[in-house]
Amino acid sequence: MQIFLPVCQINEMQRFLEQLVPEKPKSTLGFATPYPTLRDHPLHTPEQWLEGKRTDDRAENLWRINDSLYDLTDFIEKHPGGQDWLKFSKGTDITEAFTCHHLSNVPETIVKKFYVREAKEPRNTPFTLKDDGFYKTLKSNCVEALKTIDHKDDKKTKLMADCLFFSYLLLALAAAYFQSYVLGFASGIFLSMTAIAAHNFFHQRDNFRMHYFDFSLLSSKGWRISHVLSHHIYTNTIYDLEISAMEPWFQYLPVNKHPFYRYISWLYSPIVYLMMLPASWIKMVIQFIIDGGKSFHKASLLPIAAFTLMYFFSTGSFLNFLLVYGALLTGLGLHFGFIGVTAAHHHPDIFHDGDKPSKEKGELDWGIHILDTVMDKTDITGNDFLVLTTFGDHCMHHLFPTLDHGILKHLYPVLYETCKQFDLEYRITTQLDLMIGQFKQLAKVQGKLQ
């Protein structure tokens, strides 16, 4: 039996279905490749992002810094920060990452030994890093300030991260032993704080504390790509994997046609938070299968080890144990999701690709772009524990990601003075304003073009 619908009903249905698929965002920054290769890949894994970046960056299977190409193959095993950074970045433009990750001039001298030739095509990125520009001036000023700073505070961050990890572990084992959902939920919150604190360490050279992050079902190795090489360099742009991986549920970049459900994002966001971390681990496993295990790393097994250890301590049935573990995942997902999305980047007054960029201020100096895309929080700054566990002091962290969070607070006076020198605004607001602002940003239809 055939069913015929009136043309008007078919048109209405078509319009409804179109509303489920948001419009693709368009960059206002001037990337040479206007839409990233593989941006819409369904997995949104770090490995897929890197594959697309190698296509777009015009590095000719080498390492590109500005317009020069280098072959760092023989230096991979000697790299002081660990082999991952050079393995990941082969075939890409590493200009911004190279500049903000090295505070001394020694790396610039070393790479000259590996120079091959000049690149055949201009850079894809629109950012500049001129010697007399904002970022390099700030970097020079901060390097001088670091000579007078006591580094005892970075020992404090290590101690806090260790205490958070062991608190999570003890609470998790106690939850399994006493079959307590409350303890399970609490252990999940402590695991979330541990993971956020561990984020401080996977930006640095290889160290064991970076692997605290892996217990959260997220991957320190994967986040060195998605967070460090993508989000930190291309903050709030179409090349930011932390933006594209959340679409279509969280459409942070302004487009003329959003999905209609953007207006109720504050209702379904807790569900997204709960699914975010398990989904990330599942995608990681799928990526292992796709690439034949090439992306596998031992730290991916840490969540399984923690699960097994909890089960060993469990005194109830397997079903009850799963419910306790579910309480842990609930605390973990809700806390990590809430803190993560309100960290510093999403508010109508913060630049998102599609808004008018600050071209008139330093020809898109990369450091100015970072200032445009970050707001610090008045109720977090100054408290070492909150800074470490809520992505605090975020502006300085983006500008100098390898510096320990304990050091960043000492450099803010230098940032204020350098901003004044370049007539730039350093912006700070409250946690509540950012929480409300991120939902306002999700409902924003059109970018700020004036």
C-alpha positions in Angstrom: 0.0 0.0 0.0 1.4 3.4 -1.0 1.1 6.4 1.2 1.0 9.8 -0.5 1.7 12.9 1.5 0.7 16.4 0.5 3.5 18.5 -1.0 3.3 21.0 1.9 3.8 18.2 4.5 6.8 16.9 2.5 8.3 20.3 2.5 7.7 20.7 6.2 9.4 17.4 6.9 12.4 18.4 4.7 12.8 21.7 6.5 12.7 19.8 9.9 15.4 17.3 8.8 17.5 20.2 7.5 17.4 21.8 10.9 19.0 18.6 12.4 22.1 19.2 10.4 23.9 22.5 11.2 25.6 24.6 8.6 29.3 24.2 8.2 31.2 27.0 9.9 33.3 29.4 7.8 36.5 30.9 8.9 37.1 34.6 9.1 40.8 34.3 9.8 42.1 33.7 6.3 43.5 30.1 6.3 44.9 29.2 2.9 42.8 26.0 3.1 39.5 27.5 4.1 38.0 24.2 5.4 40.2 21.6 7.1 40.7 18.2 5.4 38.9 15.4 7.4 37.3 17.9 9.7 34.0 16.1 9.3 35.4 12.6 9.7 32.9 10.8 12.0 35.5 9.6 14.5 37.1 12.9 15.2 40.2 11.2 16.6 43.6 12.9 17.0 45.1 10.6 14.4 42.5 11.6 11.8 43.0 15.3 12.6 46.8 14.9 12.1 46.2 13.1 8.8 44.2 16.1 7.6 46.7 18.6 8.9 49.5 16.9 7.0 47.5 17.5 3.8 46.8 21.1 4.6 50.1 22.3 6.1 52.3 22.1 3.0 55.2 20.7 4.9 56.1 18.2 2.2 56.5 15.3 4.7 59.0 17.2 6.7 58.8 19.6 9.7 57.9 23.2 8.7 58.9 26.3 10.8 57.8 29.5 9.1 58.8 29.0 5.5 61.7 26.6 6.1 61.6 22.8 6.0 63.6 20.6 8.3 64.2 16.9 8.5 64.3 16.1 12.2 64.2 12.3 11.8 67.6 11.8 13.3 66.7 14.0 16.3 63.5 12.2 17.3 65.3 9.9 19.8 67.4 12.8 21.2 64.5 15.2 21.7 64.6 16.3 25.4 60.8 16.5 25.6 60.3 13.0 24.4 59.8 11.3 21.0 56.1 11.8 20.8 56.2 15.5 19.9 58.4 15.0 16.8 56.7 11.7 15.7 53.2 13.4 15.8 54.3 16.6 14.1 56.2 15.1 11.1 54.7 16.4 7.9 53.1 19.5 9.6 53.8 23.1 10.2 55.1 23.4 13.8 55.9 27.2 13.8 53.6 28.2 16.7 54.2 25.0 18.7 57.9 25.3 18.3 57.9 29.0 19.4 55.7 28.7 22.5 57.1 25.4 23.7 60.8 26.5 23.8 61.7 29.4 26.0 65.5 29.4 25.3 67.3 30.0 22.0 69.0 26.6 22.0 66.3 24.8 19.9 66.6 27.5 17.2 70.3 26.7 17.0 69.8 23.0 16.9 67.2 22.9 14.1 69.5 24.8 11.8 71.6 21.6 11.6 68.6 19.8 10.0 67.6 22.5 7.5 66.6 21.1 4.1 65.3 23.9 2.0 62.6 26.6 1.8 59.0 25.5 1.3 57.4 25.7 -2.1 54.1 27.2 -0.9 53.1 29.8 1.7 51.9 28.7 5.1 48.3 27.7 5.6 47.9 29.5 8.9 47.1 33.2 9.1 49.1 33.8 12.3 52.3 35.8 12.5 55.2 35.7 15.0 57.2 38.7 14.3 60.3 39.6 16.4 58.8 43.0 17.3 55.2 41.6 17.6 53.2 41.1 20.8 54.0 37.4 21.4 57.7 37.4 21.0 58.0 40.6 23.0 56.0 39.0 25.8 58.1 35.8 25.6 61.3 37.8 25.8 60.0 39.7 28.9 58.8 36.5 30.6 62.2 34.8 30.0 63.9 37.6 31.8 61.3 37.5 34.7 61.8 33.7 35.0 65.4 34.3 36.0 64.3 35.8 39.3 61.4 33.4 40.1 61.7 30.8 42.8 60.5 27.5 41.3 59.4 26.0 44.6 55.8 26.3 43.5 56.1 23.7 40.8 56.9 21.2 43.6 53.6 22.1 45.2 51.7 21.2 42.0 53.4 17.8 41.9 52.5 17.1 45.5 48.8 18.2 44.9 48.6 16.0 41.8 49.9 13.0 43.7 47.6 13.5 46.6 44.6 13.8 44.3 45.5 10.6 42.5 45.9 8.5 45.7 42.7 10.0 47.1 40.9 8.9 44.0 42.4 5.4 44.2 41.6 5.0 47.9 38.0 6.2 47.4 37.5 3.9 44.4 38.7 0.9 46.4 36.6 1.8 49.4 33.6 2.3 47.2 34.1 -1.2 45.7 34.7 -2.8 49.2 31.7 -1.1 50.9 29.5 -1.2 47.7 28.9 2.5 48.2 27.5 4.7 45.4 28.4 7.8 47.3 32.0 6.8 47.6 32.0 5.8 44.0 30.6 9.2 42.9 33.2 11.0 45.1 36.0 8.9 43.7 34.8 10.0 40.2 35.1 13.6 41.1 38.6 13.1 42.6 39.5 11.3 39.4 38.3 14.2 37.3 40.4 16.7 39.4 43.4 14.3 39.1 43.0 14.3 35.3 42.7 18.1 35.1 45.8 18.4 37.3 47.6 15.8 35.1 46.8 18.1 32.1 49.6 20.3 33.5 52.1 17.5 33.1 51.4 16.1 29.6 52.3 19.5 28.2 55.7 19.0 29.6 58.5 16.6 28.8 57.7 12.9 29.3 56.9 12.2 33.0 54.9 9.6 35.0 52.3 12.2 36.2 51.0 12.7 32.7 49.6 9.2 32.9 47.3 10.1 35.8 45.2 11.5 32.9 44.8 8.1 31.3 42.9 6.7 34.2 40.0 9.0 33.2 39.3 7.0 30.0 40.9 9.9 28.1 44.4 9.5 26.6 47.4 11.6 27.5 49.0 10.7 24.2 45.8 11.5 22.2 45.4 14.8 24.1 49.0 15.8 23.2 47.5 16.0 19.7 43.9 17.1 20.2 44.6 19.5 23.0 48.3 20.6 22.7 48.8 20.6 18.9 45.3 21.4 17.9 43.3 23.3 20.6 46.3 25.3 22.0 47.5 26.4 18.6 44.2 27.0 16.7 42.1 28.0 19.7 38.4 28.5 18.8 39.0 28.1 15.0 37.7 25.6 12.5 41.1 23.8 13.0 40.4 23.3 16.7 39.6 19.6 17.2 38.1 20.3 20.6 35.5 22.4 18.8 34.8 20.1 15.9 34.7 16.9 18.1 31.7 18.4 20.1 29.6 19.1 17.0 26.7 19.0 16.3 25.7 18.8 20.0 27.8 21.8 21.0 28.1 24.2 18.0 30.4 26.8 19.4 31.4 28.5 16.1 28.7 30.9 14.9 26.9 29.9 11.7 23.7 31.2 10.1 21.9 27.9 10.5 22.2 26.1 13.8 20.3 22.9 14.7 17.1 24.0 16.4 18.0 22.2 19.7 20.8 24.7 20.4 18.3 26.6 22.6 18.0 23.7 25.0 21.7 22.8 25.2 21.7 23.6 28.9 19.2 20.7 29.3 21.0 18.0 27.4 24.6 19.0 28.3 24.8 16.7 31.3 24.0 13.8 29.1 26.8 14.8 26.7 29.2 15.2 29.7 28.3 11.6 30.9 28.9 10.1 27.4 31.9 12.2 26.5 34.6 10.2 28.2 33.4 6.6 27.5 32.8 7.6 23.9 36.4 9.0 23.7 37.8 5.7 24.9 35.6 3.7 22.5 36.7 5.9 19.6 40.3 5.3 20.6 39.8 1.5 20.5 38.1 1.8 17.1 41.1 3.9 15.9 43.4 1.1 17.1 41.5 -1.4 14.9 41.4 0.9 11.9 45.2 1.5 11.9 46.2 -2.0 12.8 47.3 -1.1 16.3 49.8 1.6 15.3 48.2 4.2 17.6 48.1 1.8 20.6 50.0 2.7 23.7 50.3 0.9 27.0 48.7 3.8 29.0 45.4 3.0 27.3 45.2 -0.1 29.5 45.3 1.9 32.8 41.5 2.3 33.1 41.2 -1.5 32.6 43.8 -2.0 35.3 41.9 0.3 37.7 38.6 -1.4 36.9 40.2 -4.8 37.6 41.7 -3.7 40.9 38.4 -2.3 42.0 36.7 -5.6 41.2 39.3 -7.4 43.2 38.3 -5.3 46.3 34.6 -5.7 45.6 32.5 -7.6 48.2 29.2 -7.7 46.4 27.8 -9.2 43.2 29.2 -8.2 39.8 26.0 -6.3 39.0 26.4 -4.2 42.2 30.0 -3.6 41.4 29.0 -2.4 37.9 26.6 0.1 39.5 29.3 1.4 41.9 31.6 1.8 38.9 28.8 3.5 37.1 28.5 6.0 40.0 32.3 6.6 39.6 31.8 7.3 35.9 28.9 9.6 36.6 30.9 11.8 39.0 33.9 11.8 36.6 31.8 12.7 33.5 29.7 15.4 35.1 32.6 17.1 36.9 35.1 16.9 34.0 32.5 18.0 31.4 31.3 21.0 33.5 34.7 22.2 34.4 36.1 21.6 30.9 33.4 23.5 28.9 33.5 26.4 31.2 37.2 26.6 31.5 37.9 29.8 29.6 36.9 29.8 26.0 33.2 30.0 25.4 31.3 33.3 25.9 29.7 35.7 23.4 32.5 38.2 24.2 35.2 35.7 23.3 36.4 35.4 19.7 35.1 32.3 17.8 36.0 31.7 14.2 33.3 33.5 12.3 33.7 36.6 14.4 35.7 39.6 13.2 39.4 38.9 14.1 41.9 41.5 15.5 43.7 41.9 12.2 44.4 45.6 12.9 46.3 44.6 16.1 49.6 43.1 14.9 48.5 41.4 11.7 47.0 38.4 13.5 49.9 38.0 15.9 49.4 34.6 17.4 49.7 35.9 20.9 46.9 38.4 20.3 44.7 35.6 18.9 45.2 33.8 22.2 44.2 36.9 24.2 41.1 37.1 22.0 40.0 33.5 22.7 40.6 33.3 26.5 39.1 34.8 29.7 40.5 34.0 33.1 38.4 33.7 36.2 38.5 36.1 39.2 37.3 33.5 41.6 40.0 31.0 40.6 43.1 33.1 40.1 45.3 33.2 43.2 44.2 29.9 44.6 46.9 27.3 43.7 44.6 24.3 44.2 41.7 25.7 42.1 44.1 26.8 39.4 45.4 23.3 39.1 42.1 21.6 39.2 39.9 23.9 37.1 42.2 24.8 34.2 43.0 28.1 35.9 45.4 30.8 34.9 44.4 29.8 31.4 45.6 32.8 29.5 49.2 32.4 30.6 48.9 28.6 30.2 48.0 29.0 26.5 50.8 31.4 25.9 53.5 29.3 27.7 52.0 25.7 27.9 55.2 24.0 29.1 55.6 26.1 32.2 54.2 24.5 35.3 51.0 25.9 36.6 52.7 26.9 39.8 55.0 29.3 37.9 52.3 31.0 35.8 51.0 33.3 38.5 54.4 35.0 38.8 54.3 36.1 35.1 51.0 37.9 35.1 52.5 41.3 36.0 54.7 40.9 32.9 51.6 40.1 30.8 49.8 43.2 32.1 52.8 45.5 31.3 53.2 44.0 27.8 49.5 44.3 27.1 49.7 48.0 28.1 52.7 48.4 25.8 50.7 47.1 22.8 47.4 48.7 23.9 45.7 45.3 24.4 43.1 44.2 26.8 43.6 41.3 29.2 40.1 40.1 30.1 38.9 38.3 33.3 35.5 37.4 34.5 33.8 34.9 36.9 33.2 31.2 36.7 29.4 31.9 36.8 29.6 34.3 33.8 31.6 31.8 31.8 29.1 29.0 32.7 26.1 31.2 31.5 28.1 32.6 28.6 28.9 29.2 27.1 25.2 28.5 26.7 24.7 32.0 25.2 27.5 31.2 22.7 25.8 28.0 21.7 22.6 29.9 20.9 24.5 32.5 18.9 23.5 32.4 15.2 25.7 35.0 13.6 29.3 36.1 14.2 30.4 39.5 15.3 31.6 41.1 12.1 31.8 44.7 13.3 
